[in-house]
Every structure is written in C-alpha cells, then in structure tokens.
C-alpha cells in the first residue's frame, strides 16, 4: 500500500524544420556597396525630432529594424 498516486507524463516531440542555410553578403562586393548605401539612407531618414519619449524611441527603433531586415534580405544570398 502507498499514499501516493501514480504520475504519468506525456512528452510530445514535434517534428520541426530547421533552416540550415545562412545569409551573407560577400565582402567588397557590389551587393555590399548597395547594402551599405541603402542602410545609410535608412539611418538618415530617421526623424529624431519626433523622439520625445520611450514609446516614440521604441517605434523608431522598430521601424529601423524592419527596414534594415528588408535591406539585408534584398542584398544577401543564402549559403550552406
């Protein structure tokens, strides 16, 4: 006799796709030049006069992050 109830644990293992490729931009390439030029333009377009509080800063950073991701994927190539 025991004072304990039996314990059953179900562990689900979900098959998940993991991307095994990375994106890169070749150093000193034309793609790198275009990437840097577009990134500089994106930085210049940040309106710092509108940064009055933490929320406006957070929005500006998020917008820049989104733009830099778009620029990165536009100029990078997948490698193994």
N, CA, C and O atoms as a MOPAC input file, in Angstrom:
PM7 MOZYME 1SCF
protein

 N      0.83400 1    -1.18600 1     0.00000 1
 C      0.00000 1     0.00000 1     0.00000 1
 C      0.87600 1     1.24500 1     0.00000 1
 O      1.94900 1     1.29300 1     0.60200 1
 N      0.35300 1     2.27200 1    -0.72200 1
 C      1.11100 1     3.50300 1    -0.84800 1
 C      0.16800 1     4.68400 1    -0.69600 1
 O     -1.01000 1     4.59300 1    -1.04200 1
 N      0.68000 1     5.78500 1    -0.18200 1
 C     -0.10300 1     7.01500 1    -0.03700 1
 C      0.01500 1     7.90600 1    -1.26400 1
 O     -0.53300 1     9.00800 1    -1.27300 1
 N      0.71500 1     7.45700 1    -2.29500 1
 C      0.97800 1     8.27200 1    -3.46800 1
 C      0.15500 1     7.79900 1    -4.65600 1
 O     -0.10100 1     6.60700 1    -4.82300 1
 N     -0.24900 1     8.75100 1    -5.47000 1
 C     -0.95700 1     8.42800 1    -6.71700 1
 C      0.07300 1     8.26800 1    -7.82400 1
 O      1.08600 1     8.96700 1    -7.82900 1
 N     -0.17100 1     7.35500 1    -8.76700 1
 C      0.78900 1     7.21200 1    -9.86500 1
 C      0.81200 1     8.47300 1   -10.72900 1
 O     -0.21400 1     9.12300 1   -10.92800 1
 N      1.98500 1     8.80300 1   -11.23200 1
 C      2.17200 1    10.00900 1   -12.04300 1
 C      2.52700 1     9.58800 1   -13.46000 1
 O      3.43100 1     8.77900 1   -13.66900 1
 N      1.80400 1    10.14500 1   -14.43700 1
 C      2.05800 1     9.86300 1   -15.83900 1
 C      2.41100 1    11.16900 1   -16.53100 1
 O      1.72800 1    12.17800 1   -16.35700 1
 N      3.49000 1    11.14600 1   -17.32400 1
 C      3.92700 1    12.33100 1   -18.05600 1
 C      3.98100 1    11.98900 1   -19.53200 1
 O      4.61600 1    11.01100 1   -19.92700 1
 N      3.31000 1    12.79800 1   -20.35500 1
 C      3.37600 1    12.65100 1   -21.80300 1
 C      4.28800 1    13.74400 1   -22.35300 1
 O      4.08600 1    14.92800 1   -22.08100 1
 N      5.28100 1    13.34200 1   -23.11800 1
 C      6.18800 1    14.29900 1   -23.74700 1
 C      5.98400 1    14.19500 1   -25.25000 1
 O      6.26800 1    13.16400 1   -25.86000 1
 N      5.48700 1    15.28000 1   -25.83500 1
 C      5.27300 1    15.30700 1   -27.28100 1
 C      6.52200 1    15.82900 1   -27.96600 1
 O      7.08600 1    16.84600 1   -27.56100 1
 N      6.94600 1    15.13700 1   -28.99500 1
 C      8.08600 1    15.58000 1   -29.78600 1
 C      7.54400 1    15.95500 1   -31.16600 1
 O      7.03500 1    15.11200 1   -31.90500 1
 N      7.66500 1    17.22100 1   -31.48500 1
 C      7.12500 1    17.74400 1   -32.73300 1
 C      8.25900 1    17.87500 1   -33.74000 1
 O      9.31600 1    18.43800 1   -33.45400 1
 N      8.00700 1    17.34200 1   -34.91500 1
 C      8.99400 1    17.46300 1   -35.97700 1
 C      8.99900 1    18.91300 1   -36.45500 1
 O      7.95100 1    19.47200 1   -36.77700 1
 N     10.17400 1    19.51000 1   -36.49600 1
 C     10.27900 1    20.92400 1   -36.85300 1
 C     11.35900 1    21.10600 1   -37.90600 1
 O     12.42300 1    20.49000 1   -37.84600 1
 N     11.06200 1    21.96600 1   -38.86900 1
 C     12.02700 1    22.27500 1   -39.91000 1
 C     13.00200 1    23.32700 1   -39.39400 1
 O     12.58900 1    24.37300 1   -38.89400 1
 N     14.28500 1    23.04600 1   -39.51700 1
 C     15.31600 1    23.98800 1   -39.09800 1
 C     16.11400 1    24.37900 1   -40.33700 1
 O     16.69400 1    23.52900 1   -41.01200 1
 N     16.13500 1    25.65400 1   -40.61800 1
 C     16.86400 1    26.15600 1   -41.77600 1
 C     18.36400 1    26.01900 1   -41.52200 1
 O     18.88600 1    26.54300 1   -40.53900 1
 N     19.04400 1    25.31500 1   -42.41200 1
 C     20.47300 1    25.09800 1   -42.22300 1
 C     21.32500 1    25.95100 1   -43.15700 1
 O     22.49500 1    25.65600 1   -43.40100 1
 N     20.72300 1    26.99700 1   -43.66400 1
 C     21.46300 1    27.91800 1   -44.51500 1
 C     21.54400 1    29.27300 1   -43.81600 1
 O     20.69800 1    29.62100 1   -42.99300 1
 N     22.56900 1    30.01500 1   -44.16200 1
 C     22.73500 1    31.35500 1   -43.61600 1
 C     22.76200 1    32.35900 1   -44.75300 1
 O     23.07100 1    32.02500 1   -45.89700 1
 N     22.43400 1    33.58400 1   -44.41700 1
 C     22.52200 1    34.66700 1   -45.39600 1
 C     23.83700 1    35.41100 1   -45.16600 1
 O     24.28000 1    35.59100 1   -44.03100 1
 N     24.43800 1    35.83000 1   -46.25400 1
 C     25.67200 1    36.59900 1   -46.14700 1
 C     25.76900 1    37.56200 1   -47.31700 1
 O     25.11900 1    37.38900 1   -48.34700 1
 N     26.58800 1    38.56700 1   -47.13400 1
 C     26.93600 1    39.49200 1   -48.21300 1
 C     28.44300 1    39.40000 1   -48.36900 1
 O     29.19100 1    39.54600 1   -47.40300 1
 N     28.87200 1    39.16000 1   -49.58100 1
 C     30.30100 1    38.98600 1   -49.84100 1
 C     31.02300 1    40.31500 1   -49.64300 1
 O     30.62000 1    41.35100 1   -50.17100 1
 N     32.09700 1    40.25100 1   -48.86900 1
 C     32.89500 1    41.43500 1   -48.55900 1
 C     33.46200 1    42.04000 1   -49.84400 1
 O     33.91500 1    41.32400 1   -50.73700 1
 N     33.42800 1    43.37900 1   -49.91900 1
 C     33.95300 1    44.16000 1   -51.04500 1
 C     33.22400 1    43.87600 1   -52.36300 1
 O     33.78600 1    44.05500 1   -53.44300 1
 N     31.98000 1    43.43600 1   -52.25900 1
 C     31.19900 1    43.15800 1   -53.46700 1
 C     30.28200 1    44.34200 1   -53.77700 1
 O     30.12700 1    45.26300 1   -52.97500 1
 N     29.69100 1    44.28800 1   -54.95200 1
 C     28.72500 1    45.31100 1   -55.34300 1
 C     27.49800 1    45.26800 1   -54.42300 1
 O     26.92100 1    46.30400 1   -54.09300 1
 N     27.11100 1    44.05100 1   -54.01500 1
 C     25.97300 1    43.90600 1   -53.09600 1
 C     26.26200 1    44.59800 1   -51.76900 1
 O     25.37900 1    45.23100 1   -51.19000 1
 N     27.50000 1    44.47800 1   -51.28600 1
 C     27.86800 1    45.12700 1   -50.03100 1
 C     27.76700 1    46.64800 1   -50.17100 1
 O     27.26200 1    47.32800 1   -49.27700 1
 N     28.24900 1    47.17300 1   -51.29300 1
 C     28.17500 1    48.61700 1   -51.52600 1
 C     26.72900 1    49.10400 1   -51.53400 1
 O     26.40800 1    50.12900 1   -50.93200 1
 N     25.85700 1    48.35800 1   -52.22100 1
 C     24.43900 1    48.73500 1   -52.28300 1
 C     23.77800 1    48.61700 1   -50.90600 1
 O     22.98200 1    49.47300 1   -50.51900 1
 N     24.11300 1    47.55400 1   -50.17200 1
 C     23.56600 1    47.36200 1   -48.83000 1
 C     23.93100 1    48.53000 1   -47.92500 1
 O     23.07000 1    49.10500 1   -47.25800 1
 N     25.21400 1    48.87400 1   -47.90900 1
 C     25.69300 1    49.96600 1   -47.04900 1
 C     25.04000 1    51.28800 1   -47.44800 1
 O     24.62900 1    52.06200 1   -46.58300 1
 N     24.94300 1    51.55100 1   -48.74300 1
 C     24.34300 1    52.80500 1   -49.20900 1
 C     22.87100 1    52.89900 1   -48.78600 1
 O     22.42500 1    53.94700 1   -48.31800 1
 N     22.11900 1    51.80300 1   -48.94900 1
 C     20.70200 1    51.81800 1   -48.55800 1
 C     20.53700 1    51.91300 1   -47.04800 1
 O     19.61000 1    52.56400 1   -46.56500 1
 N     21.42600 1    51.27200 1   -46.30000 1
 C     21.35700 1    51.34200 1   -44.83800 1
 C     21.64300 1    52.76600 1   -44.35900 1
 O     20.98300 1    53.25600 1   -43.44200 1
 N     22.61200 1    53.42100 1   -44.96800 1
 C     22.91800 1    54.81600 1   -44.61800 1
 C     21.70700 1    55.70300 1   -44.89500 1
 O     21.37700 1    56.56900 1   -44.08400 1
 N     21.04500 1    55.49700 1   -46.02600 1
 C     19.85100 1    56.28400 1   -46.34600 1
 C     18.74200 1    56.03800 1   -45.32500 1
 O     18.03900 1    56.96800 1   -44.92900 1
 N     18.58700 1    54.78700 1   -44.90000 1
 C     17.56400 1    54.46600 1   -43.89600 1
 C     17.86500 1    55.16800 1   -42.57300 1
 O     16.95200 1    55.64900 1   -41.90100 1
 N     19.13100 1    55.22600 1   -42.20500 1
 C     19.52500 1    55.91900 1   -40.97500 1
 C     19.26600 1    57.41700 1   -41.09400 1
 O     18.79200 1    58.04600 1   -40.14800 1
 N     19.57500 1    57.98300 1   -42.24800 1
 C     19.35700 1    59.41600 1   -42.45900 1
 C     17.87700 1    59.78800 1   -42.38000 1
 O     17.53600 1    60.90900 1   -42.00000 1
 N     16.99800 1    58.85200 1   -42.73900 1
 C     15.55900 1    59.14200 1   -42.76600 1
 C     14.89200 1    59.04600 1   -41.39600 1
 O     13.70200 1    59.33500 1   -41.27200 1
 N     15.63500 1    58.64600 1   -40.37000 1
 C     15.06600 1    58.59500 1   -39.02600 1
 C     14.85900 1    60.02900 1   -38.54500 1
 O     15.80400 1    60.81400 1   -38.46900 1
 N     13.62100 1    60.35200 1   -38.22700 1
 C     13.28400 1    61.70600 1   -37.79000 1
 C     13.49700 1    61.81500 1   -36.27900 1
 O     12.61000 1    61.47700 1   -35.49500 1
 N     14.67100 1    62.28600 1   -35.88100 1
 C     14.98700 1    62.34300 1   -34.45600 1
 C     14.24100 1    63.46600 1   -33.73000 1
 O     14.21400 1    63.49700 1   -32.50000 1
 N     13.64400 1    64.37700 1   -34.47600 1
 C     12.87000 1    65.44700 1   -33.84300 1
 C     11.59200 1    64.90500 1   -33.21600 1
 O     11.01900 1    65.53300 1   -32.32600 1
 N     11.14700 1    63.74500 1   -33.67500 1
 C      9.91600 1    63.14300 1   -33.16300 1
 C     10.15900 1    62.25000 1   -31.94300 1
 O      9.21400 1    61.69500 1   -31.38200 1
 N     11.41800 1    62.11100 1   -31.53300 1
 C     11.74100 1    61.25200 1   -30.39800 1
 C     11.58100 1    62.03700 1   -29.09800 1
 O     12.51000 1    62.69800 1   -28.63300 1
 N     10.38300 1    61.94900 1   -28.52400 1
 C     10.07500 1    62.72700 1   -27.32600 1
 C     10.00500 1    61.87700 1   -26.06000 1
 O     10.15900 1    62.39300 1   -24.95300 1
 N      9.77300 1    60.57000 1   -26.22500 1
 C      9.64200 1    59.70200 1   -25.06000 1
 C     10.05900 1    58.27900 1   -25.43100 1
 O     10.46500 1    58.01600 1   -26.56300 1
 N      9.95300 1    57.37300 1   -24.47000 1
 C     10.37300 1    55.99900 1   -24.70700 1
 C      9.55700 1    55.33000 1   -25.80000 1
 O     10.09800 1    54.55600 1   -26.59000 1
 N      8.26100 1    55.61800 1   -25.85600 1
 C      7.40900 1    54.98000 1   -26.85900 1
 C      7.78400 1    55.39900 1   -28.27900 1
 O      7.83100 1    54.56600 1   -29.18400 1
 N      8.04900 1    56.69000 1   -28.47200 1
 C      8.42700 1    57.14300 1   -29.81000 1
 C      9.80600 1    56.59000 1   -30.20000 1
 O     10.04600 1    56.28800 1   -31.36900 1
 N     10.70400 1    56.46100 1   -29.22400 1
 C     12.00400 1    55.85600 1   -29.49400 1
 C     11.84800 1    54.38400 1   -29.86700 1
 O     12.49300 1    53.89500 1   -30.79500 1
 N     10.99200 1    53.69000 1   -29.13900 1
 C     10.75200 1    52.27200 1   -29.40900 1
 C     10.19300 1    52.08000 1   -30.81900 1
 O     10.60400 1    51.16300 1   -31.52900 1
 N      9.26300 1    52.93600 1   -31.22500 1
 C      8.69200 1    52.85100 1   -32.57100 1
 C      9.74000 1    53.13700 1   -33.64700 1
 O      9.77800 1    52.46300 1   -34.67600 1
 N     10.58200 1    54.13200 1   -33.40900 1
 C     11.62900 1    54.47500 1   -34.37800 1
 C     12.63000 1    53.33000 1   -34.51700 1
 O     13.05800 1    53.01300 1   -35.62700 1
 N     13.00500 1    52.71300 1   -33.40300 1
 C     13.94100 1    51.59000 1   -33.44300 1
 C     13.31500 1    50.40400 1   -34.16700 1
 O     13.98200 1    49.73300 1   -34.95500 1
 N     12.03700 1    50.14500 1   -33.90200 1
 C     11.35200 1    49.03600 1   -34.57600 1
 C     11.26200 1    49.27100 1   -36.08200 1
 O     11.47000 1    48.35400 1   -36.87600 1
 N     10.95200 1    50.50200 1   -36.46400 1
 C     10.87400 1    50.84000 1   -37.87800 1
 C     12.24000 1    50.66600 1   -38.55800 1
 O     12.32700 1    50.12700 1   -39.66200 1
 N     13.30700 1    51.12900 1   -37.88500 1
 C     14.64600 1    50.96400 1   -38.44000 1
 C     15.01900 1    49.48600 1   -38.54500 1
 O     15.61300 1    49.06000 1   -39.53500 1
 N     14.67100 1    48.71300 1   -37.52800 1
 C     14.95900 1    47.27500 1   -37.54000 1
 C     14.26200 1    46.60200 1   -38.71300 1
 O     14.86600 1    45.78500 1   -39.40800 1
 N     13.00600 1    46.93500 1   -38.93600 1
 C     12.26400 1    46.36100 1   -40.06200 1
 C     12.91000 1    46.72800 1   -41.40000 1
 O     13.07600 1    45.87900 1   -42.27500 1
 N     13.27000 1    48.00300 1   -41.54400 1
 C     13.89300 1    48.45600 1   -42.79300 1
 C     15.25000 1    47.79300 1   -43.00700 1
 O     15.57100 1    47.38900 1   -44.12500 1
 N     16.04700 1    47.67800 1   -41.94800 1
 C     17.36800 1    47.05600 1   -42.10400 1
 C     17.23300 1    45.57500 1   -42.44900 1
 O     18.04000 1    45.05300 1   -43.21800 1
 N     16.23200 1    44.88500 1   -41.89800 1
 C     15.98600 1    43.48400 1   -42.27500 1
 C     15.62700 1    43.36700 1   -43.75400 1
 O     16.12400 1    42.48500 1   -44.45300 1
 N     14.76700 1    44.25900 1   -44.21900 1
 C     14.36700 1    44.24400 1   -45.63200 1
 C     15.58300 1    44.49400 1   -46.52800 1
 O     15.77700 1    43.80600 1   -47.53000 1
 N     16.39200 1    45.47800 1   -46.15800 1
 C     17.58900 1    45.80000 1   -46.94200 1
 C     18.56600 1    44.62500 1   -46.92900 1
 O     19.14800 1    44.29000 1   -47.96100 1
 N     18.75000 1    43.99900 1   -45.76200 1
 C     19.65800 1    42.86300 1   -45.65700 1
 C     19.22000 1    41.73100 1   -46.59100 1
 O     20.02600 1    41.21100 1   -47.36300 1
 N     17.94100 1    41.35500 1   -46.51800 1
 C     17.45500 1    40.24600 1   -47.33700 1
 C     17.44600 1    40.59200 1   -48.83300 1
 O     17.52700 1    39.70200 1   -49.68000 1
 N     17.34900 1    41.85400 1   -49.14100 1
 C     17.37500 1    42.28200 1   -50.54200 1
 C     18.75400 1    42.04800 1   -51.15700 1
 O     18.85300 1    41.68800 1   -52.33000 1
 N     19.81600 1    42.24900 1   -50.37700 1
 C     21.17400 1    42.20100 1   -50.92200 1
 C     21.96500 1    40.95000 1   -50.53500 1
 O     23.03200 1    40.70200 1   -51.09600 1
 N     21.46200 1    40.16600 1   -49.59200 1
 C     22.21900 1    38.97700 1   -49.16600 1
 C     21.84500 1    37.75600 1   -49.99600 1
 O     20.84000 1    37.73900 1   -50.70600 1
 N     22.68100 1    36.74800 1   -49.88100 1
 C     22.48100 1    35.48600 1   -50.59100 1
 C     22.57300 1    34.35500 1   -49.57400 1
 O     23.32400 1    34.43600 1   -48.60200 1
 N     21.78500 1    33.28200 1   -49.81500 1
 C     21.84800 1    32.10900 1   -48.95800 1
 C     23.07200 1    31.26800 1   -49.28400 1
 O     23.41100 1    31.05400 1   -50.44800 1
 N     23.72900 1    30.79400 1   -48.22000 1
 C     24.85300 1    29.88200 1   -48.38400 1
 C     24.62200 1    28.67200 1   -47.47500 1
 O     23.84900 1    28.74600 1   -46.52000 1
 N     25.29200 1    27.57000 1   -47.77600 1
 C     25.18200 1    26.37100 1   -46.92300 1
 C     26.09700 1    26.50100 1   -45.73500 1
 O     26.15200 1    25.60000 1   -44.89700 1

